[in-house]
Amino acid sequence: MNFNQLLNMIARMLTRRAVNWGINKGVGRAARTGGKGGASPAERKQAQQNRAAVKRARQAARLARRIGR
């Protein structure tokens, strides 16, 4: 294996990792914001309320399991 092949192999590996990182970052952002580029203040507030509701539901389920034992 000569030097050019080695450099090409390293460049391909780094490029693939960078692309995968960017795709994963974009997919995660889209999942959080519903596919839009940025969430409006009303959407952020709704998401915060949803997270709080999920947290309360989890706590209630935990409590119900504890009482049911």
Secondary structure, 3 states (H helix, E strand, C coil): CCHHHHHHHHHHHHHHHHHHHHHHHHHHHHHHHCCCCCCCHHHHHHHHHHHHHHHHHHHHHHHHHHHHC
